[in-house]
Amino acid sequence: MNLNAIEKEKSMPYVTSIERLAREEGIAQGIAQGIAQGIEQGIEQGVVIGQIQLLAQLLGADVPSLSDLQDRSLPELGKLLDDLNRKFKSRN
């Protein structure tokens, strides 16, 4: 019986050590990339939140709470920041 026949019979394809290492390396790279993207997005979100809070203070508007802002998506925060920027510019 050859290897292909055994794989089909057992429904368990043989994975070489090289294939297994490559798969593990791919998973590790994916995790590292995901962490880096998460950190980058978190930093961007933090900067936008700080800008929103500062503009709201300068406008004398109600400053949204940090927890309220953290619950919003980055696109929502961007829209809020754009709205505050327009109000600030129209004031001057």
Long-range contacts (C-beta under 8 A, 24 or more apart in sequence): 41-74, 44-74, 45-70, 45-74, 45-77, 48-74, 48-77, 48-78, 48-81, 49-77, 51-81, 52-77, 52-80, 52-81, 52-84, 55-81, 55-84, 55-85, 55-87, 55-88, 56-84, 58-88, 59-84, 59-87, 59-88, 59-91, 61-87
